[in-house]
Amino acid sequence: MTSKHLEVNGYNPINMKAHVFVSLKKTVLDPQGKTIHSALKKMGYQDIADVRQGKFFEVTLREGLDKTAANAEVERIAREVLTNPVIEEFQYRIQD
Amino acid sequence: MTSKHLEVNGYNPINMKAHVFVSLKKTVLDPQGKTIHSALKKMGYQDIADVRQGKFFEVTLREGLDKTAANAEVERIAREVLTNPVIEEFQYRIQD
């Protein structure tokens, strides 16, 4: 990804965004996804084999934060606040 | 993206997956995101400027569906079933 803004000594004048995706672990039943899947089948969408639902969070970071700090902060929030580690797993992506 | 499986005449022996992301339009208030944001601030995470929450769906397509058909099916489902066009917008991505 190329940066379209000026960056001076690592200072980032534009708010970075991060996307955090939280989904149920593969081994955990997803009744909401199953409901959507059976509704789709009844509506005539026959090409779907399975549906699982998850959550995502668009996190805007404060201006001036560098990418390393952003990574650390977002991972910590995803792990400690947004995800229930017993039944969920997360992925995240920083973009600027 | 490179395909790691054999594909004969467009027949895809592996179930493709699609990810559909549904989020509130930028102009629509997101009280749930605001709540998460203020909770994070109270917990000491000071580098966050904003949080918005959305949903995502992992859709597994039936075996043998080609990519063009998959694209059409997933876009139709995202537009007509998973998204409320008044307040939400969607993005999707097919991966195999």
Backbone of each chain as ProteinMPNN parsed JSONL, in Angstrom:
{"seq_chain_A": "MTSKHLEVNGYNPINMKAHVFVSLKKTVLDPQGKTIHSALKKMGYQDIADVRQGKFFEVTLREGLDKTAANAEVERIAREVLTNPVIEEFQYRIQD", "coords_chain_A": {"N_chain_A": [[0.848, -1.192, 0.0], [0.609, 2.203, -0.863], [1.59, 5.271, 0.585], [-0.327, 8.167, 0.703], [0.06, 10.567, 1.817], [2.103, 13.179, 3.291], [4.822, 12.193, 5.273], [6.646, 12.897, 8.028], [9.578, 12.18, 9.621], [8.424, 9.829, 10.692], [6.122, 10.831, 11.822], [2.694, 10.871, 11.66], [0.331, 12.636, 10.076], [-2.272, 12.03, 9.628], [-5.266, 10.416, 10.652], [-4.911, 7.066, 11.384], [-6.57, 4.044, 10.462], [-7.951, 1.063, 11.837], [-9.028, -2.251, 11.275], [-10.854, -4.582, 13.034], [-11.64, -7.929, 13.226], [-13.905, -10.08, 14.615], [-14.639, -13.378, 15.256], [-16.619, -16.345, 15.855], [-14.994, -19.215, 17.223], [-14.03, -21.975, 15.144], [-14.93, -24.365, 16.22], [-17.132, -23.727, 17.659], [-20.613, -23.626, 17.862], [-22.784, -21.752, 15.692], [-25.611, -20.406, 15.976], [-26.979, -18.17, 14.977], [-25.851, -17.719, 12.46], [-26.635, -20.149, 11.277], [-29.397, -19.776, 11.22], [-29.629, -17.615, 9.437], [-28.621, -18.892, 7.174], [-30.581, -20.899, 6.735], [-32.771, -19.307, 6.261], [-31.961, -18.038, 3.898], [-31.902, -20.249, 2.177], [-34.624, -20.921, 2.084], [-35.499, -18.664, 0.781], [-34.669, -19.126, -1.73], [-32.011, -19.006, -2.461], [-29.724, -21.084, -3.514], [-27.064, -21.684, -3.667], [-25.498, -21.587, -1.466], [-23.463, -22.934, 1.031], [-22.869, -22.671, 3.7], [-23.224, -20.352, 6.439], [-21.613, -18.082, 8.542], [-21.703, -15.826, 11.24], [-20.048, -12.818, 12.198], [-18.427, -10.132, 14.057], [-17.393, -6.805, 13.246], [-15.024, -4.19, 13.863], [-14.402, -0.853, 13.284], [-11.719, 0.943, 13.981], [-10.621, 4.11, 14.698], [-7.56, 5.649, 14.953], [-5.72, 7.919, 17.103], [-4.489, 11.028, 15.852], [-1.137, 11.235, 14.676], [-0.058, 8.995, 15.816], [2.372, 6.418, 15.602], [2.982, 3.609, 13.357], [3.857, 1.236, 14.604], [3.179, 1.577, 17.299], [0.447, 1.807, 16.93], [-0.223, -0.746, 15.986], [0.398, -2.286, 18.287], [-1.377, -1.205, 20.189], [-3.899, -1.696, 19.002], [-3.887, -4.501, 18.79], [-3.832, -5.167, 21.506], [-6.263, -4.114, 22.437], [-8.043, -5.596, 20.864], [-7.521, -8.179, 21.792], [-7.958, -8.012, 24.571], [-10.324, -6.658, 25.084], [-12.281, -6.675, 22.962], [-12.642, -9.309, 22.216], [-13.905, -12.435, 23.294], [-12.02, -14.775, 24.676], [-12.638, -17.42, 25.157], [-14.583, -18.392, 23.401], [-14.236, -17.019, 21.048], [-12.289, -15.728, 18.251], [-9.813, -13.479, 16.858], [-8.914, -11.24, 14.156], [-6.825, -8.696, 12.829], [-6.244, -5.618, 11.053], [-4.219, -3.012, 10.05], [-4.675, 0.074, 8.502], [-3.623, 2.837, 6.496]], "CA_chain_A": [[0.0, 0.0, 0.0], [1.433, 3.405, -0.871], [1.091, 6.325, 1.445], [-0.638, 9.315, -0.15], [0.252, 11.812, 2.551], [3.474, 13.439, 3.716], [5.129, 11.65, 6.578], [7.924, 13.473, 8.405], [10.168, 11.481, 10.779], [7.485, 8.862, 11.266], [4.902, 11.472, 12.311], [1.617, 10.636, 10.714], [-0.648, 13.683, 10.334], [-3.638, 11.591, 9.311], [-5.715, 9.345, 11.539], [-4.895, 5.71, 10.858], [-7.713, 3.221, 10.842], [-7.711, -0.368, 11.98], [-10.223, -3.085, 11.253], [-10.737, -5.777, 13.866], [-12.692, -8.895, 12.899], [-14.069, -11.06, 15.689], [-15.573, -14.434, 14.847], [-16.665, -17.515, 16.722], [-14.059, -20.277, 16.85], [-14.61, -22.99, 14.242], [-15.538, -25.455, 16.999], [-18.29, -23.216, 18.394], [-21.835, -23.533, 17.059], [-23.23, -20.39, 15.413], [-27.035, -20.515, 15.655], [-27.409, -17.018, 14.179], [-25.442, -18.042, 11.086], [-27.5, -21.242, 10.793], [-30.705, -19.185, 10.94], [-29.508, -16.858, 8.189], [-28.455, -19.871, 6.105], [-31.845, -21.565, 6.383], [-33.631, -18.282, 5.659], [-31.519, -17.864, 2.506], [-32.356, -21.412, 1.403], [-36.076, -20.776, 1.87], [-35.72, -17.575, -0.172], [-34.287, -19.572, -3.06], [-30.559, -18.948, -2.724], [-29.347, -22.492, -3.363], [-25.625, -21.884, -3.858], [-24.806, -21.319, -0.209], [-23.255, -24.147, 1.814], [-22.847, -22.338, 5.129], [-23.059, -18.94, 6.8], [-21.249, -17.799, 9.931], [-21.714, -14.381, 11.439], [-19.086, -12.267, 13.143], [-18.517, -8.683, 14.257], [-16.15, -6.102, 12.996], [-14.89, -2.882, 14.485], [-13.509, 0.087, 12.614], [-11.119, 1.739, 15.041], [-9.822, 5.234, 14.219], [-6.53, 5.952, 15.958], [-5.496, 9.356, 17.213], [-3.518, 11.629, 14.936], [0.253, 11.29, 15.116], [0.398, 7.699, 16.333], [3.105, 5.691, 14.562], [2.37, 2.329, 13.007], [4.213, 0.21, 15.589], [2.333, 1.819, 18.469], [-0.926, 1.512, 16.518], [-0.317, -2.193, 15.984], [0.389, -2.787, 19.662], [-2.626, -0.756, 20.835], [-5.055, -2.389, 18.417], [-3.85, -5.909, 19.18], [-4.174, -5.258, 22.921], [-7.707, -3.888, 22.552], [-8.739, -6.741, 20.262], [-7.342, -9.357, 22.638], [-8.409, -7.874, 25.961], [-11.643, -6.06, 25.228], [-13.282, -6.973, 21.938], [-12.786, -10.746, 21.978], [-14.036, -13.384, 24.4], [-11.077, -15.8, 24.214], [-13.164, -18.773, 25.341], [-15.351, -18.848, 22.236], [-14.013, -16.202, 19.849], [-10.927, -15.425, 17.821], [-9.836, -12.207, 16.136], [-7.869, -10.84, 13.217], [-6.911, -7.25, 12.646], [-5.5, -5.061, 9.918], [-4.058, -1.559, 10.162], [-4.518, 0.722, 7.19], [-3.537, 4.295, 6.636]], "C_chain_A": [[0.888, 1.248, 0.0], [0.752, 4.49, -0.041], [0.857, 7.561, 0.584], [-0.41, 10.629, 0.574], [1.722, 11.969, 2.941], [3.704, 12.845, 5.096], [6.533, 12.149, 6.943], [8.426, 12.799, 9.685], [9.173, 10.553, 11.477], [6.208, 9.493, 11.818], [3.817, 11.375, 11.265], [0.5, 11.648, 10.969], [-2.094, 13.252, 10.097], [-4.02, 10.445, 10.237], [-5.656, 7.998, 10.825], [-6.174, 5.0, 11.274], [-7.292, 1.765, 10.97], [-9.045, -1.083, 11.893], [-9.964, -4.328, 12.087], [-11.928, -6.676, 13.555], [-12.751, -9.931, 14.01], [-15.066, -12.115, 15.221], [-15.554, -15.562, 15.861], [-15.623, -18.518, 16.261], [-14.777, -21.324, 16.017], [-15.38, -24.064, 15.007], [-16.804, -25.026, 17.733], [-19.483, -23.091, 17.448], [-22.255, -22.081, 16.873], [-24.704, -20.42, 15.002], [-27.548, -19.356, 14.789], [-27.06, -17.241, 12.699], [-26.327, -19.116, 10.48], [-28.877, -20.706, 10.409], [-30.686, -18.41, 9.628], [-29.411, -17.819, 7.003], [-29.79, -20.503, 5.729], [-32.836, -20.559, 5.805], [-33.268, -18.083, 4.183], [-31.997, -19.027, 1.636], [-33.843, -21.299, 1.083], [-36.384, -19.693, 0.845], [-35.235, -17.938, -1.575], [-32.813, -19.443, -3.406], [-29.982, -20.331, -2.448], [-27.843, -22.728, -3.401], [-24.808, -21.696, -2.584], [-24.673, -22.61, 0.593], [-23.274, -23.863, 3.317], [-22.714, -20.829, 5.317], [-22.621, -18.868, 8.258], [-21.187, -16.293, 10.1], [-20.643, -13.969, 12.432], [-19.315, -10.777, 13.299], [-17.27, -8.053, 13.69], [-16.206, -4.703, 13.564], [-13.961, -2.053, 13.629], [-12.996, 1.042, 13.676], [-10.281, 2.849, 14.41], [-8.83, 5.612, 15.31], [-6.253, 7.44, 15.985], [-4.377, 9.79, 16.259], [-2.108, 11.546, 15.516], [0.799, 9.988, 15.66], [1.21, 6.983, 15.249], [2.583, 4.261, 14.441], [2.665, 1.22, 14.029], [3.319, 0.337, 16.821], [0.879, 1.464, 18.15], [-1.173, 0.006, 16.549], [-0.47, -2.755, 17.39], [-0.939, -2.463, 20.344], [-3.821, -1.562, 20.316], [-5.049, -3.866, 18.813], [-4.279, -6.091, 20.639], [-5.687, -5.095, 23.133], [-8.486, -5.088, 22.013], [-8.702, -7.933, 21.208], [-8.064, -9.211, 23.973], [-9.826, -7.341, 26.107], [-12.665, -6.617, 24.235], [-13.569, -8.461, 21.766], [-12.984, -11.505, 23.291], [-13.187, -14.604, 24.026], [-11.582, -17.229, 24.373], [-13.835, -19.27, 24.057], [-15.023, -18.103, 20.948], [-12.533, -16.097, 19.492], [-10.969, -14.135, 17.013], [-8.713, -12.119, 15.112], [-7.935, -9.334, 13.132], [-5.982, -6.796, 11.533], [-5.421, -3.557, 10.123], [-3.983, -0.989, 8.751], [-4.384, 2.224, 7.372], [-3.917, 4.962, 5.323]], "O_chain_A": [[1.827, 1.332, 0.792], [-0.473, 4.598, 0.018], [1.736, 7.963, -0.179], [-0.657, 11.696, 0.012], [2.485, 11.004, 2.92], [2.863, 12.986, 5.985], [7.498, 11.851, 6.24], [7.757, 12.852, 10.717], [9.102, 10.511, 12.705], [5.303, 8.774, 12.24], [4.015, 11.759, 10.112], [-0.208, 11.539, 11.97], [-3.025, 14.021, 10.337], [-3.186, 9.602, 10.565], [-6.281, 7.817, 9.78], [-6.776, 5.315, 12.301], [-6.38, 1.307, 10.283], [-10.064, -0.588, 12.375], [-8.981, -5.038, 11.876], [-13.079, -6.243, 13.614], [-11.752, -10.584, 14.308], [-16.191, -11.795, 14.839], [-14.601, -15.718, 16.624], [-15.385, -18.666, 15.063], [-15.981, -21.534, 16.164], [-16.363, -24.609, 14.503], [-17.475, -25.85, 18.355], [-19.369, -22.517, 16.365], [-22.103, -21.268, 17.785], [-25.013, -20.456, 13.811], [-28.445, -19.541, 13.967], [-27.872, -16.983, 11.811], [-26.726, -19.021, 9.319], [-29.456, -21.122, 9.405], [-31.599, -18.527, 8.81], [-30.031, -17.6, 5.962], [-30.105, -20.633, 4.546], [-33.651, -20.913, 4.953], [-34.147, -17.974, 3.328], [-32.44, -18.827, 0.506], [-34.267, -21.55, -0.045], [-37.382, -19.767, 0.128], [-35.377, -17.144, -2.505], [-32.412, -19.741, -4.531], [-29.775, -20.708, -1.294], [-27.389, -23.852, -3.189], [-23.578, -21.653, -2.623], [-25.664, -23.307, 0.812], [-23.653, -24.725, 4.11], [-22.166, -20.126, 4.468], [-23.207, -19.53, 9.114], [-20.69, -15.574, 9.233], [-20.365, -14.686, 13.393], [-20.267, -10.221, 12.752], [-16.211, -8.678, 13.65], [-17.273, -4.112, 13.727], [-12.862, -2.49, 13.285], [-13.751, 1.855, 14.208], [-9.336, 2.569, 13.672], [-9.216, 5.864, 16.452], [-6.515, 8.146, 15.012], [-3.471, 9.027, 15.922], [-1.911, 11.761, 16.712], [1.994, 9.884, 15.937], [0.784, 6.941, 14.094], [1.847, 3.772, 15.298], [1.815, 0.368, 14.284], [2.776, -0.649, 17.32], [0.169, 0.897, 18.981], [-2.189, -0.461, 17.065], [-1.341, -3.583, 17.655], [-1.548, -3.318, 20.987], [-4.644, -2.046, 21.093], [-6.098, -4.422, 19.138], [-4.994, -7.036, 20.973], [-6.305, -5.833, 23.9], [-9.457, -5.538, 22.62], [-9.708, -8.613, 21.408], [-8.7, -10.15, 24.453], [-10.463, -7.548, 27.14], [-13.776, -6.984, 24.618], [-14.613, -8.837, 21.235], [-12.3, -11.238, 24.278], [-13.579, -15.384, 23.159], [-11.017, -18.153, 23.788], [-13.672, -20.428, 23.674], [-15.472, -18.498, 19.872], [-11.654, -16.344, 20.318], [-12.03, -13.735, 16.534], [-7.707, -12.825, 15.195], [-8.998, -8.749, 13.342], [-5.059, -7.508, 11.135], [-6.439, -2.901, 10.345], [-3.284, -1.537, 7.899], [-4.961, 2.806, 8.29], [-3.91, 6.189, 5.229]]}, "seq_chain_B": "MTSKHLEVNGYNPINMKAHVFVSLKKTVLDPQGKTIHSALKKMGYQDIADVRQGKFFEVTLREGLDKTAANAEVERIAREVLTNPVIEEFQYRIQD", "coords_chain_B": {"N_chain_B": [[-3.876, -13.284, -6.096], [-2.934, -16.653, -5.769], [-4.053, -19.754, -7.028], [-4.36, -22.699, -5.235], [-5.296, -25.149, -5.895], [-6.326, -27.718, -8.211], [-7.921, -26.687, -11.15], [-10.347, -27.431, -13.393], [-11.509, -26.647, -16.479], [-12.856, -24.434, -15.395], [-14.259, -25.591, -13.345], [-14.614, -25.755, -9.945], [-13.323, -27.533, -7.421], [-13.312, -27.045, -4.748], [-14.865, -25.594, -1.889], [-15.663, -22.277, -2.251], [-15.12, -19.278, -0.377], [-16.817, -16.398, 0.839], [-16.534, -13.116, 2.101], [-18.637, -10.9, 3.673], [-19.062, -7.587, 4.515], [-20.864, -5.553, 6.581], [-21.714, -2.305, 7.294], [-22.714, 0.589, 9.234], [-23.878, 3.462, 7.492], [-21.754, 6.309, 6.951], [-23.031, 8.651, 7.722], [-24.805, 7.906, 9.637], [-25.559, 7.713, 13.037], [-23.718, 5.815, 15.481], [-24.412, 4.379, 18.188], [-23.568, 2.118, 19.631], [-20.901, 1.772, 18.901], [-19.931, 4.194, 19.935], [-20.304, 3.744, 22.665], [-18.522, 1.627, 23.139], [-16.175, 2.992, 22.528], [-16.12, 4.959, 24.592], [-15.943, 3.301, 26.802], [-13.447, 2.116, 26.343], [-11.815, 4.374, 26.624], [-12.184, 4.966, 29.346], [-10.964, 2.715, 30.358], [-8.366, 3.266, 29.957], [-7.212, 3.256, 27.451], [-5.895, 5.44, 25.424], [-5.319, 6.137, 22.846], [-7.245, 6.037, 20.944], [-9.409, 7.37, 18.563], [-11.945, 7.033, 17.532], [-14.631, 4.639, 17.364], [-16.369, 2.36, 15.397], [-18.969, 0.032, 14.965], [-19.562, -2.953, 13.108], [-21.038, -5.627, 11.128], [-19.978, -8.894, 10.159], [-20.12, -11.446, 7.636], [-19.355, -14.757, 7.029], [-19.528, -16.477, 4.222], [-19.964, -19.605, 2.932], [-19.652, -21.061, -0.174], [-21.401, -23.308, -2.405], [-19.848, -26.342, -3.512], [-18.142, -26.391, -6.617], [-19.177, -24.161, -7.808], [-18.674, -21.499, -10.103], [-16.456, -18.612, -10.261], [-17.611, -16.258, -11.26], [-20.362, -16.697, -11.027], [-20.452, -17.004, -8.287], [-19.704, -14.456, -7.394], [-21.922, -12.956, -8.347], [-24.049, -14.149, -6.933], [-23.3, -13.701, -4.243], [-23.205, -10.908, -4.144], [-25.88, -10.325, -4.623], [-27.154, -11.468, -2.399], [-25.939, -9.995, -0.338], [-26.857, -7.428, -0.942], [-29.655, -7.673, -0.973], [-30.504, -9.121, 1.253], [-28.73, -9.108, 3.523], [-28.139, -6.472, 4.079], [-29.489, -3.414, 5.228], [-30.628, -1.062, 3.224], [-31.276, 1.557, 3.813], [-29.9, 2.524, 6.049], [-27.476, 1.216, 6.056], [-24.361, 0.057, 4.548], [-22.52, -2.073, 2.294], [-19.652, -4.214, 1.782], [-17.924, -6.653, -0.14], [-15.961, -9.657, -0.493], [-14.557, -12.155, -2.415], [-13.016, -15.214, -1.789], [-10.752, -17.888, -2.566]], "CA_chain_B": [[-3.957, -14.504, -5.284], [-2.727, -17.836, -6.591], [-4.937, -20.851, -6.695], [-3.527, -23.83, -4.832], [-5.935, -26.41, -6.237], [-6.533, -27.923, -9.637], [-9.196, -26.194, -11.639], [-10.503, -27.971, -14.734], [-12.602, -25.988, -17.199], [-13.622, -23.547, -14.53], [-14.908, -26.296, -12.242], [-13.859, -25.525, -8.719], [-13.685, -28.641, -6.531], [-13.232, -26.643, -3.343], [-15.849, -24.576, -1.557], [-15.185, -20.898, -2.14], [-15.701, -18.513, 0.715], [-16.958, -14.965, 0.623], [-16.729, -12.324, 3.309], [-19.484, -9.729, 3.456], [-18.948, -6.652, 5.63], [-21.982, -4.611, 6.599], [-21.488, -1.267, 8.311], [-23.613, 1.736, 9.172], [-23.391, 4.561, 6.652], [-20.993, 7.326, 7.697], [-23.928, 9.695, 8.226], [-25.698, 7.349, 10.645], [-24.951, 7.586, 14.368], [-23.467, 4.444, 15.915], [-24.32, 4.45, 19.657], [-22.821, 0.976, 20.152], [-19.494, 2.133, 18.735], [-19.636, 5.271, 20.903], [-20.222, 3.124, 23.988], [-17.24, 0.907, 23.194], [-15.126, 4.0, 22.568], [-15.981, 5.588, 25.909], [-15.455, 2.26, 27.713], [-11.998, 1.993, 26.126], [-11.159, 5.543, 27.231], [-12.193, 4.772, 30.804], [-10.026, 1.649, 30.701], [-7.001, 3.768, 29.818], [-6.733, 3.257, 26.06], [-6.018, 6.857, 25.079], [-4.911, 6.393, 21.459], [-8.36, 5.751, 20.046], [-10.196, 8.563, 18.256], [-13.336, 6.672, 17.264], [-14.912, 3.223, 17.103], [-17.673, 2.052, 14.804], [-19.125, -1.415, 14.902], [-20.312, -3.505, 11.989], [-21.203, -7.082, 11.155], [-19.506, -9.551, 8.947], [-20.666, -12.768, 7.374], [-18.51, -15.648, 6.236], [-20.456, -17.281, 3.435], [-19.31, -20.694, 2.191], [-20.473, -21.343, -1.355], [-21.417, -24.745, -2.689], [-18.77, -26.875, -4.322], [-18.351, -26.422, -8.058], [-19.659, -22.874, -8.314], [-17.559, -20.719, -10.625], [-16.248, -17.349, -9.552], [-18.563, -15.245, -11.736], [-21.649, -16.998, -10.398], [-20.282, -16.74, -6.863], [-19.762, -13.006, -7.258], [-23.289, -12.493, -8.556], [-24.878, -14.65, -5.828], [-22.943, -13.04, -2.986], [-23.619, -9.51, -4.201], [-27.337, -10.271, -4.518], [-27.5, -11.738, -1.002], [-25.493, -8.867, 0.477], [-27.709, -6.276, -1.213], [-31.09, -7.873, -0.749], [-30.842, -9.77, 2.52], [-27.889, -8.816, 4.685], [-27.979, -5.035, 4.299], [-30.631, -2.502, 5.208], [-30.058, 0.006, 2.387], [-31.579, 2.892, 4.34], [-28.881, 2.977, 7.004], [-26.234, 0.436, 6.004], [-23.708, -0.198, 3.267], [-21.772, -3.336, 2.401], [-18.544, -4.55, 0.889], [-17.694, -8.099, -0.063], [-14.719, -10.155, -1.073], [-14.602, -13.608, -2.631], [-11.673, -15.809, -1.758], [-10.806, -19.356, -2.716]], "C_chain_B": [[-3.772, -15.726, -6.188], [-3.61, -18.968, -6.091], [-4.082, -22.069, -6.371], [-4.16, -25.168, -5.23], [-6.095, -26.507, -7.752], [-7.886, -27.386, -10.055], [-9.329, -26.641, -13.092], [-11.731, -27.339, -15.391], [-13.488, -25.135, -16.305], [-14.343, -24.25, -13.394], [-14.036, -26.202, -11.002], [-14.238, -26.588, -7.69], [-13.691, -28.264, -5.054], [-14.265, -25.559, -3.07], [-15.192, -23.206, -1.447], [-15.819, -20.251, -0.921], [-15.813, -17.052, 0.316], [-17.103, -14.291, 1.977], [-17.552, -11.1, 2.949], [-19.394, -8.853, 4.707], [-20.081, -5.648, 5.53], [-21.716, -3.576, 7.688], [-22.518, -0.163, 8.158], [-23.019, 2.78, 8.244], [-22.717, 5.615, 7.525], [-21.9, 8.369, 8.361], [-24.851, 9.204, 9.345], [-24.951, 7.211, 11.968], [-24.8, 6.12, 14.763], [-23.299, 4.432, 17.442], [-23.517, 3.299, 20.261], [-21.31, 1.229, 20.057], [-19.065, 3.195, 19.74], [-19.455, 4.703, 22.305], [-18.896, 2.387, 24.162], [-16.095, 1.902, 23.314], [-14.979, 4.589, 23.966], [-15.542, 4.565, 26.951], [-13.94, 2.117, 27.586], [-11.255, 3.157, 26.769], [-11.075, 5.386, 28.741], [-11.202, 3.7, 31.234], [-8.575, 2.059, 30.466], [-6.426, 3.698, 28.41], [-6.956, 4.65, 25.482], [-5.759, 7.151, 23.6], [-6.029, 6.195, 20.444], [-9.172, 7.023, 19.818], [-11.665, 8.234, 18.027], [-13.457, 5.161, 17.062], [-16.276, 3.131, 16.444], [-17.785, 0.537, 14.661], [-19.93, -1.828, 13.689], [-20.459, -5.005, 12.151], [-20.415, -7.667, 10.006], [-20.03, -10.969, 8.862], [-19.645, -13.552, 6.563], [-19.442, -16.616, 5.529], [-19.662, -18.34, 2.68], [-20.218, -21.068, 1.026], [-20.407, -22.829, -1.68], [-20.279, -25.112, -3.636], [-19.112, -26.765, -5.808], [-18.847, -25.115, -8.652], [-18.478, -22.096, -8.909], [-17.563, -19.307, -10.048], [-17.238, -16.261, -9.973], [-19.923, -15.434, -11.077], [-21.593, -16.681, -8.906], [-20.399, -15.249, -6.58], [-21.19, -12.492, -7.332], [-24.173, -12.884, -7.376], [-24.596, -13.878, -4.533], [-23.379, -11.576, -3.007], [-25.132, -9.387, -4.018], [-27.777, -10.478, -3.069], [-27.134, -10.556, -0.11], [-26.46, -7.698, 0.324], [-29.133, -6.473, -0.732], [-31.45, -8.446, 0.603], [-30.04, -9.225, 3.698], [-27.811, -7.338, 5.037], [-29.324, -4.317, 4.302], [-30.175, -1.242, 4.468], [-30.326, 1.419, 2.9], [-30.438, 3.401, 5.222], [-27.537, 2.264, 6.879], [-25.64, 0.377, 4.604], [-22.885, -1.468, 3.421], [-20.577, -3.346, 1.454], [-18.42, -6.055, 0.935], [-16.433, -8.477, -0.814], [-14.856, -11.663, -1.214], [-13.181, -14.137, -2.497], [-11.781, -17.312, -1.952], [-9.543, -19.981, -2.161]], "O_chain_B": [[-4.388, -15.815, -7.25], [-3.868, -19.107, -4.896], [-3.188, -22.429, -7.137], [-3.6, -26.22, -4.922], [-6.01, -25.511, -8.47], [-8.886, -27.615, -9.375], [-8.509, -26.269, -13.931], [-12.853, -27.486, -14.905], [-14.711, -25.121, -16.445], [-14.973, -23.595, -12.563], [-12.852, -26.538, -11.034], [-15.342, -26.559, -7.145], [-14.04, -29.085, -4.205], [-14.513, -24.705, -3.92], [-14.278, -23.005, -0.648], [-16.91, -20.627, -0.493], [-14.998, -16.54, -0.451], [-17.724, -14.836, 2.889], [-17.207, -10.355, 2.032], [-19.622, -9.325, 5.821], [-20.236, -4.974, 4.512], [-21.517, -3.921, 8.853], [-23.119, 0.004, 7.097], [-21.803, 2.967, 8.207], [-23.07, 5.788, 8.692], [-21.576, 8.901, 9.423], [-25.592, 9.992, 9.932], [-23.849, 6.663, 12.016], [-25.642, 5.287, 14.427], [-22.173, 4.47, 17.938], [-22.857, 3.475, 21.286], [-20.553, 0.948, 20.985], [-17.983, 3.115, 20.322], [-18.565, 5.124, 23.045], [-18.235, 2.507, 25.194], [-15.162, 1.7, 24.091], [-13.866, 4.711, 24.478], [-14.837, 4.921, 27.896], [-13.233, 2.011, 28.588], [-10.204, 2.97, 27.382], [-10.033, 5.637, 29.345], [-10.66, 3.758, 32.338], [-7.658, 1.287, 30.745], [-5.265, 4.049, 28.201], [-8.073, 4.997, 25.097], [-5.954, 8.279, 23.147], [-5.79, 6.186, 19.236], [-9.577, 7.68, 20.777], [-12.537, 9.06, 18.298], [-12.507, 4.497, 16.645], [-17.231, 3.762, 16.895], [-16.829, -0.144, 14.289], [-20.867, -1.137, 13.288], [-20.064, -5.582, 13.163], [-20.208, -7.006, 8.988], [-20.341, -11.603, 9.87], [-19.138, -13.077, 5.547], [-20.068, -17.469, 6.16], [-18.786, -18.01, 1.88], [-21.4, -21.356, 1.212], [-19.471, -23.522, -1.279], [-19.821, -24.301, -4.441], [-20.249, -27.019, -6.206], [-18.926, -24.978, -9.873], [-17.407, -22.035, -8.305], [-18.536, -18.868, -9.433], [-17.656, -15.444, -9.153], [-20.554, -14.477, -10.628], [-22.55, -16.161, -8.332], [-21.096, -14.828, -5.655], [-21.62, -11.698, -6.496], [-24.949, -12.07, -6.874], [-25.513, -13.461, -3.826], [-23.867, -11.06, -2.001], [-25.614, -8.472, -3.35], [-28.651, -9.77, -2.566], [-27.908, -10.16, 0.761], [-26.841, -7.058, 1.304], [-29.743, -5.57, -0.161], [-32.579, -8.28, 1.063], [-30.603, -8.916, 4.748], [-27.459, -6.984, 6.162], [-30.188, -4.591, 3.468], [-29.42, -0.441, 5.019], [-29.674, 2.37, 2.469], [-30.059, 4.569, 5.145], [-26.564, 2.66, 7.52], [-26.325, 0.615, 3.609], [-22.586, -1.891, 4.538], [-20.512, -2.599, 0.478], [-18.771, -6.677, 1.938], [-15.919, -7.728, -1.645], [-15.22, -12.361, -0.267], [-12.247, -13.552, -3.045], [-12.768, -17.933, -1.559], [-9.394, -21.202, -2.191]]}, "name": "protein", "num_of_chains": 2, "seq": "MTSKHLEVNGYNPINMKAHVFVSLKKTVLDPQGKTIHSALKKMGYQDIADVRQGKFFEVTLREGLDKTAANAEVERIAREVLTNPVIEEFQYRIQDMTSKHLEVNGYNPINMKAHVFVSLKKTVLDPQGKTIHSALKKMGYQDIADVRQGKFFEVTLREGLDKTAANAEVERIAREVLTNPVIEEFQYRIQD"}
